[in-house]
Amino acid sequence: MKKMMKSALAAMMALTLTACSSGGSSDGGFKAKTGTESTYAYLLDTTDLKKPELDLSKADGVLKKVLDSGVFTIATSPDYPAAEWVTDDGTIYGSEMMLAKYIADCLGVDLKIESVDFASTFAAVDTGKVDAAFSGYGWKKDREEAYEITYGYIGEPDDPDNPSYHTVIVAAEDADKYKSFNDLVGTHIMAQANSLQEMYVTDQIVALDPNGGTNLEKVATLDQAILGLASDKCDAVALDGTTAENYVKQSDGKFALTGLKFDLTIYGDFEGNIGIVKKGETSMINAINTIIQTVKDNGYYEEWYKIAKEAAGVE
């Protein structure tokens, strides 16, 4: 993967920059690092990609700050290959990071990525430390109420080409023990706090237990959950599907997939992975959604996801 990324970077740096919007700075005199000159140029070369026409002349709030500073700052918790993770050589990579790079290029600004734990991605948006956050989010009612939500960019849950699903992994010796979510009633399950998986476990496993014997432990990071499973401190860990596959592959036979999938269709507003922006920042969210619509119209995210999944070594 190191060789692939270095080769890609060298190729991208040889290409010329193509602007993708009328923006970049509201004063017209500042030239931001963007495209192949971006800090994160290795993520994606957008030179030959279609981009939307953006009218940024009336930008306000966070969007105006981004254009004036020449930097689009995002938060992510890089725990979710192939959406975002830290590679062996210490660089951050993933399909959502490619999306962020595309957004930055379309705004005509540089990209800055703040790597934090999952719960802190929300706090970073709330406090204005970052302009947006992308971290494997899915739609949740409280998120829609608390933040401006981007368009979904993976696809509908019943789409056969949708790479997004959510499951639980267990110790390999228990692989045949759990045939349905009913079999997990009364067990000890770990999930990342404030994650989609926390909601799914609550709604689809804990809710099955009238006696309250199912223990859902919320942890700050996925590493804590995986360590808990490895040390027999829990029976199962809830994860998104690709991350689950990756942890199982790296476990040297210690972990196993259950084959169970949480039902996403009961969440009627689910539209794939989403990003978040501070509530009230309509100028920012409208610009991002215009850009994401172009991503959806051209099937870019699916392409980026395939590339990132191969780079992560997830089958």
Secondary structure, 3 states (H helix, E strand, C coil): CHHHHHHHHHHHHCCCCCCCCCCCCCCCCCCCCCHHHCCCHHHCCCCCCCCCCCCCCCCCHHHHHHHHHCEEEEEECCEECCCEEECCCCCEECHHHHHHHHHHHHHCCEEEEEECCHHHHHHHHHCCCCCEEEEEECCCHHHHHHEEECCCCCCCCCCCCCCCCEEEEEEHHHCCCCCCHHHHCCCEEEEECCCHHHHHHHHHCHHHCCCCCCEEEEECCHHHHHHHHHCCCCCEEEEEHHHHHHHHHHCCCCEEECCCCCCCCCCCCCCCCEEEEECCCHHHHHHHHHHHHHHHHHCHHHHHHHHHHHHHCCC
